[in-house]
Amino acid sequence: LMFSLFAFGALFGFVGLLIAVPASAAVAVLVRFAIARYLESPLYKGHNTEPVPPLPARRRGSGGPRS
């Protein structure tokens, strides 16, 4: 809110100060809505809901990178 007051005031003067508060509030609501939608989307949660199987345990001397 403070940044929007400073920026709008510097750009548009007193009228900018009057516009800054409702404009920044509207942007904040839209950002919160977008974040909530993203957190519920398959893009965030992932398409595959099955657990990933664990990797098989490596045996000692199995010819790893230090063979």
PDB file of N, CA, C, O and CB in Angstrom:
ATOM      1  N   LEU A   1       0.833  -1.189   0.000  1.00  0.00           N
ATOM      2  CA  LEU A   1       0.000   0.000   0.000  1.00  0.00           C
ATOM      3  C   LEU A   1       0.874   1.247   0.000  1.00  0.00           C
ATOM      4  O   LEU A   1       0.589   2.209  -0.713  1.00  0.00           O
ATOM      5  CB  LEU A   1      -0.945   0.001   1.210  1.00  0.00           C
ATOM      6  N   MET A   2       1.922   1.231   0.788  1.00  0.00           N
ATOM      7  CA  MET A   2       2.791   2.408   0.860  1.00  0.00           C
ATOM      8  C   MET A   2       3.499   2.641  -0.469  1.00  0.00           C
ATOM      9  O   MET A   2       3.637   3.781  -0.914  1.00  0.00           O
ATOM     10  CB  MET A   2       3.823   2.249   1.986  1.00  0.00           C
ATOM     11  N   PHE A   3       3.946   1.557  -1.102  1.00  0.00           N
ATOM     12  CA  PHE A   3       4.606   1.719  -2.393  1.00  0.00           C
ATOM     13  C   PHE A   3       3.647   2.278  -3.429  1.00  0.00           C
ATOM     14  O   PHE A   3       4.020   3.148  -4.216  1.00  0.00           O
ATOM     15  CB  PHE A   3       5.177   0.389  -2.872  1.00  0.00           C
ATOM     16  N   SER A   4       2.416   1.788  -3.435  1.00  0.00           N
ATOM     17  CA  SER A   4       1.455   2.290  -4.420  1.00  0.00           C
ATOM     18  C   SER A   4       1.139   3.757  -4.164  1.00  0.00           C
ATOM     19  O   SER A   4       0.989   4.526  -5.114  1.00  0.00           O
ATOM     20  CB  SER A   4       0.163   1.458  -4.389  1.00  0.00           C
ATOM     21  N   LEU A   5       1.035   4.162  -2.902  1.00  0.00           N
ATOM     22  CA  LEU A   5       0.817   5.578  -2.602  1.00  0.00           C
ATOM     23  C   LEU A   5       1.980   6.422  -3.104  1.00  0.00           C
ATOM     24  O   LEU A   5       1.774   7.474  -3.710  1.00  0.00           O
ATOM     25  CB  LEU A   5       0.627   5.786  -1.093  1.00  0.00           C
ATOM     26  N   PHE A   6       3.191   5.966  -2.854  1.00  0.00           N
ATOM     27  CA  PHE A   6       4.370   6.703  -3.302  1.00  0.00           C
ATOM     28  C   PHE A   6       4.429   6.782  -4.827  1.00  0.00           C
ATOM     29  O   PHE A   6       4.649   7.854  -5.392  1.00  0.00           O
ATOM     30  CB  PHE A   6       5.643   6.046  -2.760  1.00  0.00           C
ATOM     31  N   ALA A   7       4.231   5.638  -5.488  1.00  0.00           N
ATOM     32  CA  ALA A   7       4.343   5.603  -6.951  1.00  0.00           C
ATOM     33  C   ALA A   7       3.243   6.425  -7.619  1.00  0.00           C
ATOM     34  O   ALA A   7       3.526   7.244  -8.494  1.00  0.00           O
ATOM     35  CB  ALA A   7       4.287   4.158  -7.452  1.00  0.00           C
ATOM     36  N   PHE A   8       1.996   6.211  -7.213  1.00  0.00           N
ATOM     37  CA  PHE A   8       0.896   6.955  -7.824  1.00  0.00           C
ATOM     38  C   PHE A   8       0.993   8.439  -7.489  1.00  0.00           C
ATOM     39  O   PHE A   8       0.675   9.282  -8.328  1.00  0.00           O
ATOM     40  CB  PHE A   8      -0.454   6.395  -7.360  1.00  0.00           C
ATOM     41  N   GLY A   9       1.425   8.768  -6.276  1.00  0.00           N
ATOM     42  CA  GLY A   9       1.589  10.168  -5.904  1.00  0.00           C
ATOM     43  C   GLY A   9       2.672  10.842  -6.712  1.00  0.00           C
ATOM     44  O   GLY A   9       2.521  11.995  -7.115  1.00  0.00           O
ATOM     45  N   ALA A  10       3.773  10.134  -6.957  1.00  0.00           N
ATOM     46  CA  ALA A  10       4.858  10.705  -7.751  1.00  0.00           C
ATOM     47  C   ALA A  10       4.451  10.868  -9.211  1.00  0.00           C
ATOM     48  O   ALA A  10       4.840  11.837  -9.862  1.00  0.00           O
ATOM     49  CB  ALA A  10       6.106   9.830  -7.651  1.00  0.00           C
ATOM     50  N   LEU A  11       3.675   9.929  -9.721  1.00  0.00           N
ATOM     51  CA  LEU A  11       3.290   9.992 -11.135  1.00  0.00           C
ATOM     52  C   LEU A  11       2.132  10.946 -11.395  1.00  0.00           C
ATOM     53  O   LEU A  11       2.155  11.697 -12.369  1.00  0.00           O
ATOM     54  CB  LEU A  11       2.921   8.616 -11.625  1.00  0.00           C
ATOM     55  N   PHE A  12       1.111  10.923 -10.523  1.00  0.00           N
ATOM     56  CA  PHE A  12      -0.125  11.644 -10.828  1.00  0.00           C
ATOM     57  C   PHE A  12      -0.508  12.694  -9.787  1.00  0.00           C
ATOM     58  O   PHE A  12      -1.570  13.307  -9.897  1.00  0.00           O
ATOM     59  CB  PHE A  12      -1.244  10.669 -10.968  1.00  0.00           C
ATOM     60  N   GLY A  13       0.337  12.911  -8.780  1.00  0.00           N
ATOM     61  CA  GLY A  13       0.048  13.932  -7.784  1.00  0.00           C
ATOM     62  C   GLY A  13      -1.066  13.521  -6.837  1.00  0.00           C
ATOM     63  O   GLY A  13      -1.212  12.347  -6.495  1.00  0.00           O
ATOM     64  N   PHE A  14      -1.856  14.515  -6.416  1.00  0.00           N
ATOM     65  CA  PHE A  14      -2.914  14.267  -5.434  1.00  0.00           C
ATOM     66  C   PHE A  14      -3.965  13.304  -5.968  1.00  0.00           C
ATOM     67  O   PHE A  14      -4.467  12.459  -5.228  1.00  0.00           O
ATOM     68  CB  PHE A  14      -3.576  15.578  -5.030  1.00  0.00           C
ATOM     69  N   VAL A  15      -4.298  13.427  -7.244  1.00  0.00           N
ATOM     70  CA  VAL A  15      -5.276  12.507  -7.841  1.00  0.00           C
ATOM     71  C   VAL A  15      -4.731  11.079  -7.803  1.00  0.00           C
ATOM     72  O   VAL A  15      -5.488  10.131  -7.595  1.00  0.00           O
ATOM     73  CB  VAL A  15      -5.610  12.924  -9.306  1.00  0.00           C
ATOM     74  N   GLY A  16      -3.443  10.926  -7.999  1.00  0.00           N
ATOM     75  CA  GLY A  16      -2.822   9.608  -7.909  1.00  0.00           C
ATOM     76  C   GLY A  16      -2.945   9.002  -6.527  1.00  0.00           C
ATOM     77  O   GLY A  16      -3.133   7.793  -6.385  1.00  0.00           O
ATOM     78  N   LEU A  17      -2.837   9.849  -5.497  1.00  0.00           N
ATOM     79  CA  LEU A  17      -3.019   9.356  -4.130  1.00  0.00           C
ATOM     80  C   LEU A  17      -4.440   8.857  -3.913  1.00  0.00           C
ATOM     81  O   LEU A  17      -4.654   7.859  -3.225  1.00  0.00           O
ATOM     82  CB  LEU A  17      -2.689  10.454  -3.116  1.00  0.00           C
ATOM     83  N   LEU A  18      -5.405   9.548  -4.494  1.00  0.00           N
ATOM     84  CA  LEU A  18      -6.797   9.118  -4.352  1.00  0.00           C
ATOM     85  C   LEU A  18      -7.073   7.820  -5.109  1.00  0.00           C
ATOM     86  O   LEU A  18      -7.902   7.015  -4.685  1.00  0.00           O
ATOM     87  CB  LEU A  18      -7.736  10.213  -4.847  1.00  0.00           C
ATOM     88  N   ILE A  19      -6.386   7.619  -6.216  1.00  0.00           N
ATOM     89  CA  ILE A  19      -6.591   6.421  -7.036  1.00  0.00           C
ATOM     90  C   ILE A  19      -5.797   5.232  -6.485  1.00  0.00           C
ATOM     91  O   ILE A  19      -6.187   4.083  -6.691  1.00  0.00           O
ATOM     92  CB  ILE A  19      -6.184   6.697  -8.495  1.00  0.00           C
ATOM     93  N   ALA A  20      -4.698   5.495  -5.796  1.00  0.00           N
ATOM     94  CA  ALA A  20      -3.781   4.432  -5.371  1.00  0.00           C
ATOM     95  C   ALA A  20      -4.431   3.432  -4.424  1.00  0.00           C
ATOM     96  O   ALA A  20      -4.212   2.229  -4.561  1.00  0.00           O
ATOM     97  CB  ALA A  20      -2.569   5.035  -4.705  1.00  0.00           C
ATOM     98  N   VAL A  21      -5.208   3.894  -3.488  1.00  0.00           N
ATOM     99  CA  VAL A  21      -5.758   2.985  -2.470  1.00  0.00           C
ATOM    100  C   VAL A  21      -6.722   1.971  -3.074  1.00  0.00           C
ATOM    101  O   VAL A  21      -6.530   0.774  -2.862  1.00  0.00           O
ATOM    102  CB  VAL A  21      -6.472   3.783  -1.379  1.00  0.00           C
ATOM    103  N   PRO A  22      -7.755   2.387  -3.821  1.00  0.00           N
ATOM    104  CA  PRO A  22      -8.639   1.362  -4.393  1.00  0.00           C
ATOM    105  C   PRO A  22      -7.957   0.518  -5.465  1.00  0.00           C
ATOM    106  O   PRO A  22      -8.263  -0.666  -5.606  1.00  0.00           O
ATOM    107  CB  PRO A  22      -9.870   2.016  -4.981  1.00  0.00           C
ATOM    108  N   ALA A  23      -7.038   1.112  -6.218  1.00  0.00           N
ATOM    109  CA  ALA A  23      -6.347   0.335  -7.256  1.00  0.00           C
ATOM    110  C   ALA A  23      -5.468  -0.745  -6.627  1.00  0.00           C
ATOM    111  O   ALA A  23      -5.466  -1.887  -7.087  1.00  0.00           O
ATOM    112  CB  ALA A  23      -5.492   1.263  -8.148  1.00  0.00           C
ATOM    113  N   SER A  24      -4.723  -0.393  -5.584  1.00  0.00           N
ATOM    114  CA  SER A  24      -3.865  -1.397  -4.947  1.00  0.00           C
ATOM    115  C   SER A  24      -4.693  -2.452  -4.221  1.00  0.00           C
ATOM    116  O   SER A  24      -4.288  -3.612  -4.159  1.00  0.00           O
ATOM    117  CB  SER A  24      -2.897  -0.727  -3.965  1.00  0.00           C
ATOM    118  N   ALA A  25      -5.835  -2.075  -3.677  1.00  0.00           N
ATOM    119  CA  ALA A  25      -6.709  -3.059  -3.034  1.00  0.00           C
ATOM    120  C   ALA A  25      -7.262  -4.042  -4.064  1.00  0.00           C
ATOM    121  O   ALA A  25      -7.336  -5.242  -3.800  1.00  0.00           O
ATOM    122  CB  ALA A  25      -7.866  -2.356  -2.296  1.00  0.00           C
ATOM    123  N   ALA A  26      -7.648  -3.538  -5.231  1.00  0.00           N
ATOM    124  CA  ALA A  26      -8.160  -4.417  -6.287  1.00  0.00           C
ATOM    125  C   ALA A  26      -7.074  -5.367  -6.777  1.00  0.00           C
ATOM    126  O   ALA A  26      -7.333  -6.549  -7.000  1.00  0.00           O
ATOM    127  CB  ALA A  26      -8.705  -3.590  -7.462  1.00  0.00           C
ATOM    128  N   VAL A  27      -5.866  -4.855  -6.942  1.00  0.00           N
ATOM    129  CA  VAL A  27      -4.758  -5.709  -7.379  1.00  0.00           C
ATOM    130  C   VAL A  27      -4.465  -6.772  -6.318  1.00  0.00           C
ATOM    131  O   VAL A  27      -4.199  -7.924  -6.662  1.00  0.00           O
ATOM    132  CB  VAL A  27      -3.489  -4.861  -7.660  1.00  0.00           C
ATOM    133  N   ALA A  28      -4.510  -6.408  -5.053  1.00  0.00           N
ATOM    134  CA  ALA A  28      -4.254  -7.373  -3.978  1.00  0.00           C
ATOM    135  C   ALA A  28      -5.297  -8.481  -3.972  1.00  0.00           C
ATOM    136  O   ALA A  28      -4.959  -9.647  -3.767  1.00  0.00           O
ATOM    137  CB  ALA A  28      -4.235  -6.669  -2.619  1.00  0.00           C
ATOM    138  N   VAL A  29      -6.555  -8.134  -4.192  1.00  0.00           N
ATOM    139  CA  VAL A  29      -7.614  -9.149  -4.243  1.00  0.00           C
ATOM    140  C   VAL A  29      -7.391 -10.087  -5.421  1.00  0.00           C
ATOM    141  O   VAL A  29      -7.532 -11.302  -5.281  1.00  0.00           O
ATOM    142  CB  VAL A  29      -9.006  -8.485  -4.345  1.00  0.00           C
ATOM    143  N   LEU A  30      -7.046  -9.537  -6.578  1.00  0.00           N
ATOM    144  CA  LEU A  30      -6.805 -10.372  -7.759  1.00  0.00           C
ATOM    145  C   LEU A  30      -5.603 -11.293  -7.563  1.00  0.00           C
ATOM    146  O   LEU A  30      -5.635 -12.451  -7.979  1.00  0.00           O
ATOM    147  CB  LEU A  30      -6.589  -9.494  -8.991  1.00  0.00           C
ATOM    148  N   VAL A  31      -4.552 -10.789  -6.937  1.00  0.00           N
ATOM    149  CA  VAL A  31      -3.368 -11.619  -6.694  1.00  0.00           C
ATOM    150  C   VAL A  31      -3.700 -12.751  -5.725  1.00  0.00           C
ATOM    151  O   VAL A  31      -3.289 -13.890  -5.944  1.00  0.00           O
ATOM    152  CB  VAL A  31      -2.206 -10.763  -6.139  1.00  0.00           C
ATOM    153  N   ARG A  32      -4.435 -12.453  -4.664  1.00  0.00           N
ATOM    154  CA  ARG A  32      -4.828 -13.512  -3.722  1.00  0.00           C
ATOM    155  C   ARG A  32      -5.700 -14.559  -4.399  1.00  0.00           C
ATOM    156  O   ARG A  32      -5.538 -15.755  -4.155  1.00  0.00           O
ATOM    157  CB  ARG A  32      -5.574 -12.913  -2.522  1.00  0.00           C
ATOM    158  N   PHE A  33      -6.614 -14.122  -5.239  1.00  0.00           N
ATOM    159  CA  PHE A  33      -7.475 -15.052  -5.974  1.00  0.00           C
ATOM    160  C   PHE A  33      -6.643 -15.930  -6.905  1.00  0.00           C
ATOM    161  O   PHE A  33      -6.856 -17.141  -6.976  1.00  0.00           O
ATOM    162  CB  PHE A  33      -8.544 -14.281  -6.779  1.00  0.00           C
ATOM    163  N   ALA A  34      -5.696 -15.322  -7.618  1.00  0.00           N
ATOM    164  CA  ALA A  34      -4.856 -16.083  -8.546  1.00  0.00           C
ATOM    165  C   ALA A  34      -3.988 -17.093  -7.801  1.00  0.00           C
ATOM    166  O   ALA A  34      -3.814 -18.218  -8.269  1.00  0.00           O
ATOM    167  CB  ALA A  34      -3.972 -15.134  -9.366  1.00  0.00           C
ATOM    168  N   ILE A  35      -3.449 -16.713  -6.666  1.00  0.00           N
ATOM    169  CA  ILE A  35      -2.621 -17.640  -5.889  1.00  0.00           C
ATOM    170  C   ILE A  35      -3.461 -18.803  -5.370  1.00  0.00           C
ATOM    171  O   ILE A  35      -3.018 -19.951  -5.402  1.00  0.00           O
ATOM    172  CB  ILE A  35      -1.942 -16.907  -4.712  1.00  0.00           C
ATOM    173  N   ALA A  36      -4.663 -18.515  -4.898  1.00  0.00           N
ATOM    174  CA  ALA A  36      -5.541 -19.590  -4.417  1.00  0.00           C
ATOM    175  C   ALA A  36      -5.896 -20.550  -5.542  1.00  0.00           C
ATOM    176  O   ALA A  36      -5.906 -21.764  -5.341  1.00  0.00           O
ATOM    177  CB  ALA A  36      -6.821 -19.006  -3.804  1.00  0.00           C
ATOM    178  N   ARG A  37      -6.186 -20.016  -6.722  1.00  0.00           N
ATOM    179  CA  ARG A  37      -6.494 -20.885  -7.871  1.00  0.00           C
ATOM    180  C   ARG A  37      -5.284 -21.723  -8.256  1.00  0.00           C
ATOM    181  O   ARG A  37      -5.429 -22.904  -8.572  1.00  0.00           O
ATOM    182  CB  ARG A  37      -6.957 -20.047  -9.079  1.00  0.00           C
ATOM    183  N   TYR A  38      -4.095 -21.135  -8.236  1.00  0.00           N
ATOM    184  CA  TYR A  38      -2.878 -21.861  -8.589  1.00  0.00           C
ATOM    185  C   TYR A  38      -2.611 -22.991  -7.595  1.00  0.00           C
ATOM    186  O   TYR A  38      -2.242 -24.094  -7.998  1.00  0.00           O
ATOM    187  CB  TYR A  38      -1.678 -20.903  -8.639  1.00  0.00           C
ATOM    188  N   LEU A  39      -2.793 -22.727  -6.309  1.00  0.00           N
ATOM    189  CA  LEU A  39      -2.528 -23.755  -5.303  1.00  0.00           C
ATOM    190  C   LEU A  39      -3.505 -24.917  -5.388  1.00  0.00           C
ATOM    191  O   LEU A  39      -3.192 -26.009  -4.912  1.00  0.00           O
ATOM    192  CB  LEU A  39      -2.582 -23.150  -3.921  1.00  0.00           C
ATOM    193  N   GLU A  40      -4.673 -24.719  -5.976  1.00  0.00           N
ATOM    194  CA  GLU A  40      -5.653 -25.791  -6.151  1.00  0.00           C
ATOM    195  C   GLU A  40      -5.560 -26.452  -7.521  1.00  0.00           C
ATOM    196  O   GLU A  40      -6.285 -27.410  -7.790  1.00  0.00           O
ATOM    197  CB  GLU A  40      -7.049 -25.252  -5.944  1.00  0.00           C
ATOM    198  N   SER A  41      -4.690 -25.962  -8.385  1.00  0.00           N
ATOM    199  CA  SER A  41      -4.628 -26.463  -9.758  1.00  0.00           C
ATOM    200  C   SER A  41      -3.785 -27.733  -9.854  1.00  0.00           C
ATOM    201  O   SER A  41      -2.951 -27.994  -8.986  1.00  0.00           O
ATOM    202  CB  SER A  41      -4.060 -25.389 -10.685  1.00  0.00           C
ATOM    203  N   PRO A  42      -4.000 -28.521 -10.902  1.00  0.00           N
ATOM    204  CA  PRO A  42      -3.160 -29.705 -11.133  1.00  0.00           C
ATOM    205  C   PRO A  42      -1.709 -29.339 -11.424  1.00  0.00           C
ATOM    206  O   PRO A  42      -0.811 -30.154 -11.217  1.00  0.00           O
ATOM    207  CB  PRO A  42      -3.718 -30.524 -12.288  1.00  0.00           C
ATOM    208  N   LEU A  43      -1.477 -28.129 -11.899  1.00  0.00           N
ATOM    209  CA  LEU A  43      -0.108 -27.688 -12.166  1.00  0.00           C
ATOM    210  C   LEU A  43       0.705 -27.652 -10.872  1.00  0.00           C
ATOM    211  O   LEU A  43       1.874 -28.038 -10.864  1.00  0.00           O
ATOM    212  CB  LEU A  43      -0.110 -26.298 -12.838  1.00  0.00           C
ATOM    213  N   TYR A  44       0.101 -27.197  -9.793  1.00  0.00           N
ATOM    214  CA  TYR A  44       0.791 -27.138  -8.501  1.00  0.00           C
ATOM    215  C   TYR A  44       0.792 -28.498  -7.816  1.00  0.00           C
ATOM    216  O   TYR A  44       1.815 -28.926  -7.281  1.00  0.00           O
ATOM    217  CB  TYR A  44       0.135 -26.095  -7.591  1.00  0.00           C
ATOM    218  N   LYS A  45      -0.355 -29.179  -7.831  1.00  0.00           N
ATOM    219  CA  LYS A  45      -0.479 -30.455  -7.125  1.00  0.00           C
ATOM    220  C   LYS A  45       0.156 -31.606  -7.882  1.00  0.00           C
ATOM    221  O   LYS A  45       0.532 -32.610  -7.277  1.00  0.00           O
ATOM    222  CB  LYS A  45      -1.930 -30.763  -6.870  1.00  0.00           C
ATOM    223  N   GLY A  46       0.280 -31.479  -9.174  1.00  0.00           N
ATOM    224  CA  GLY A  46       0.824 -32.555  -9.983  1.00  0.00           C
ATOM    225  C   GLY A  46      -0.294 -33.385 -10.574  1.00  0.00           C
ATOM    226  O   GLY A  46      -1.356 -33.526  -9.968  1.00  0.00           O
ATOM    227  N   HIS A  47      -0.066 -33.931 -11.743  1.00  0.00           N
ATOM    228  CA  HIS A  47      -1.092 -34.717 -12.424  1.00  0.00           C
ATOM    229  C   HIS A  47      -1.187 -36.122 -11.845  1.00  0.00           C
ATOM    230  O   HIS A  47      -2.281 -36.675 -11.736  1.00  0.00           O
ATOM    231  CB  HIS A  47      -0.800 -34.789 -13.920  1.00  0.00           C
ATOM    232  N   ASN A  48      -0.058 -36.697 -11.475  1.00  0.00           N
ATOM    233  CA  ASN A  48      -0.019 -38.060 -10.972  1.00  0.00           C
ATOM    234  C   ASN A  48      -0.106 -38.025  -9.449  1.00  0.00           C
ATOM    235  O   ASN A  48       0.758 -37.451  -8.787  1.00  0.00           O
ATOM    236  CB  ASN A  48       1.271 -38.794 -11.441  1.00  0.00           C
ATOM    237  N   THR A  49      -1.141 -38.635  -8.900  1.00  0.00           N
ATOM    238  CA  THR A  49      -1.310 -38.625  -7.452  1.00  0.00           C
ATOM    239  C   THR A  49      -0.799 -39.906  -6.798  1.00  0.00           C
ATOM    240  O   THR A  49      -0.880 -40.043  -5.578  1.00  0.00           O
ATOM    241  CB  THR A  49      -2.766 -38.423  -7.106  1.00  0.00           C
ATOM    242  N   GLU A  50      -0.277 -40.843  -7.584  1.00  0.00           N
ATOM    243  CA  GLU A  50       0.261 -42.077  -7.021  1.00  0.00           C
ATOM    244  C   GLU A  50       1.615 -41.785  -6.379  1.00  0.00           C
ATOM    245  O   GLU A  50       2.373 -40.957  -6.883  1.00  0.00           O
ATOM    246  CB  GLU A  50       0.392 -43.180  -8.113  1.00  0.00           C
ATOM    247  N   PRO A  51       1.924 -42.460  -5.267  1.00  0.00           N
ATOM    248  CA  PRO A  51       3.233 -42.225  -4.650  1.00  0.00           C
ATOM    249  C   PRO A  51       4.355 -42.777  -5.522  1.00  0.00           C
ATOM    250  O   PRO A  51       4.176 -43.771  -6.226  1.00  0.00           O
ATOM    251  CB  PRO A  51       3.291 -42.862  -3.252  1.00  0.00           C
ATOM    252  N   VAL A  52       5.486 -42.139  -5.470  1.00  0.00           N
ATOM    253  CA  VAL A  52       6.649 -42.571  -6.243  1.00  0.00           C
ATOM    254  C   VAL A  52       7.292 -43.736  -5.508  1.00  0.00           C
ATOM    255  O   VAL A  52       7.555 -43.638  -4.310  1.00  0.00           O
ATOM    256  CB  VAL A  52       7.672 -41.398  -6.451  1.00  0.00           C
ATOM    257  N   PRO A  53       7.553 -44.855  -6.216  1.00  0.00           N
ATOM    258  CA  PRO A  53       8.168 -46.002  -5.537  1.00  0.00           C
ATOM    259  C   PRO A  53       9.603 -45.675  -5.129  1.00  0.00           C
ATOM    260  O   PRO A  53      10.283 -44.915  -5.819  1.00  0.00           O
ATOM    261  CB  PRO A  53       8.144 -47.252  -6.449  1.00  0.00           C
ATOM    262  N   PRO A  54      10.067 -46.239  -4.017  1.00  0.00           N
ATOM    263  CA  PRO A  54      11.440 -45.956  -3.584  1.00  0.00           C
ATOM    264  C   PRO A  54      12.452 -46.608  -4.519  1.00  0.00           C
ATOM    265  O   PRO A  54      12.168 -47.616  -5.165  1.00  0.00           O
ATOM    266  CB  PRO A  54      11.663 -46.446  -2.144  1.00  0.00           C
ATOM    267  N   LEU A  55      13.625 -46.014  -4.574  1.00  0.00           N
ATOM    268  CA  LEU A  55      14.698 -46.578  -5.388  1.00  0.00           C
ATOM    269  C   LEU A  55      15.234 -47.835  -4.717  1.00  0.00           C
ATOM    270  O   LEU A  55      15.248 -47.926  -3.489  1.00  0.00           O
ATOM    271  CB  LEU A  55      15.835 -45.544  -5.603  1.00  0.00           C
ATOM    272  N   PRO A  56      15.679 -48.812  -5.518  1.00  0.00           N
ATOM    273  CA  PRO A  56      16.268 -50.003  -4.899  1.00  0.00           C
ATOM    274  C   PRO A  56      17.573 -49.637  -4.196  1.00  0.00           C
ATOM    275  O   PRO A  56      18.311 -48.759  -4.644  1.00  0.00           O
ATOM    276  CB  PRO A  56      16.518 -51.108  -5.959  1.00  0.00           C
ATOM    277  N   ALA A  57      17.843 -50.323  -3.088  1.00  0.00           N
ATOM    278  CA  ALA A  57      19.054 -50.040  -2.315  1.00  0.00           C
ATOM    279  C   ALA A  57      20.273 -50.496  -3.094  1.00  0.00           C
ATOM    280  O   ALA A  57      20.273 -51.573  -3.690  1.00  0.00           O
ATOM    281  CB  ALA A  57      19.006 -50.732  -0.932  1.00  0.00           C
ATOM    282  N   ARG A  58      21.321 -49.664  -3.087  1.00  0.00           N
ATOM    283  CA  ARG A  58      22.573 -50.041  -3.753  1.00  0.00           C
ATOM    284  C   ARG A  58      23.395 -50.931  -2.843  1.00  0.00           C
ATOM    285  O   ARG A  58      23.482 -50.700  -1.637  1.00  0.00           O
ATOM    286  CB  ARG A  58      23.386 -48.791  -4.155  1.00  0.00           C
ATOM    287  N   ARG A  59      23.992 -51.947  -3.433  1.00  0.00           N
ATOM    288  CA  ARG A  59      24.877 -52.817  -2.669  1.00  0.00           C
ATOM    289  C   ARG A  59      26.284 -52.261  -2.744  1.00  0.00           C
ATOM    290  O   ARG A  59      26.648 -51.593  -3.712  1.00  0.00           O
ATOM    291  CB  ARG A  59      24.828 -54.278  -3.196  1.00  0.00           C
ATOM    292  N   ARG A  60      27.068 -52.535  -1.726  1.00  0.00           N
ATOM    293  CA  ARG A  60      28.453 -52.074  -1.736  1.00  0.00           C
ATOM    294  C   ARG A  60      29.225 -52.812  -2.813  1.00  0.00           C
ATOM    295  O   ARG A  60      29.049 -54.013  -3.018  1.00  0.00           O
ATOM    296  CB  ARG A  60      29.117 -52.278  -0.357  1.00  0.00           C
ATOM    297  N   GLY A  61      30.083 -52.069  -3.496  1.00  0.00           N
ATOM    298  CA  GLY A  61      30.904 -52.674  -4.534  1.00  0.00           C
ATOM    299  C   GLY A  61      30.123 -53.039  -5.775  1.00  0.00           C
ATOM    300  O   GLY A  61      30.522 -53.941  -6.511  1.00  0.00           O
ATOM    301  N   SER A  62      29.011 -52.355  -6.025  1.00  0.00           N
ATOM    302  CA  SER A  62      28.195 -52.711  -7.180  1.00  0.00           C
ATOM    303  C   SER A  62      28.627 -51.969  -8.435  1.00  0.00           C
ATOM    304  O   SER A  62      27.885 -51.927  -9.416  1.00  0.00           O
ATOM    305  CB  SER A  62      26.738 -52.426  -6.894  1.00  0.00           C
ATOM    306  N   GLY A  63      29.813 -51.386  -8.414  1.00  0.00           N
ATOM    307  CA  GLY A  63      30.301 -50.731  -9.625  1.00  0.00           C
ATOM    308  C   GLY A  63      29.727 -49.346  -9.819  1.00  0.00           C
ATOM    309  O   GLY A  63      29.380 -48.968 -10.938  1.00  0.00           O
ATOM    310  N   GLY A  64      29.624 -48.596  -8.759  1.00  0.00           N
ATOM    311  CA  GLY A  64      29.104 -47.241  -8.835  1.00  0.00           C
ATOM    312  C   GLY A  64      30.104 -46.308  -9.491  1.00  0.00           C
ATOM    313  O   GLY A  64      30.982 -46.769 -10.220  1.00  0.00           O
ATOM    314  N   PRO A  65      29.998 -45.035  -9.256  1.00  0.00           N
ATOM    315  CA  PRO A  65      30.887 -44.077  -9.901  1.00  0.00           C
ATOM    316  C   PRO A  65      32.341 -44.210  -9.470  1.00  0.00           C
ATOM    317  O   PRO A  65      33.234 -43.767 -10.191  1.00  0.00           O
ATOM    318  CB  PRO A  65      30.416 -42.692  -9.620  1.00  0.00           C
ATOM    319  N   ARG A  66      32.599 -44.811  -8.310  1.00  0.00           N
ATOM    320  CA  ARG A  66      33.986 -44.961  -7.846  1.00  0.00           C
ATOM    321  C   ARG A  66      34.464 -46.397  -7.991  1.00  0.00           C
ATOM    322  O   ARG A  66      35.043 -46.940  -7.050  1.00  0.00           O
ATOM    323  CB  ARG A  66      34.113 -44.517  -6.385  1.00  0.00           C
ATOM    324  N   SER A  67      34.249 -47.011  -9.099  1.00  0.00           N
ATOM    325  CA  SER A  67      34.649 -48.413  -9.240  1.00  0.00           C
ATOM    326  C   SER A  67      36.095 -48.548  -9.615  1.00  0.00           C
ATOM    327  O   SER A  67      36.591 -49.664  -9.772  1.00  0.00           O
ATOM    328  CB  SER A  67      33.799 -49.106 -10.267  1.00  0.00           C
TER     329      SER A  67
END
